[in-house]
């Protein structure tokens, strides 16, 4: 008699596990890329947007807190842009057009702020 094929469930617990694994991998790689963990936490608020959804208020508020045109130095802005791109590179499901336009979409910075 043939054994039934086990179908993986798409439970919330499985999604949380995957998110933890992804964040752990991202943290490990970003530490090597000198991306502060505070940036990582705020950028991961935008993963739903970066993978094709709509930006949430949490996402945009996180970007605004990191990228204040009146207070952030050019080195802070460059670090933030590098971290956004790095998260995009590590997390394979992102839409690169959304990565490039994250700050503009949230009304934080004009187009081309992150090269």
Order of alpha helices (4+ residues) and beta strands (2+ residues): alpha-alpha-alpha-alpha-alpha-alpha
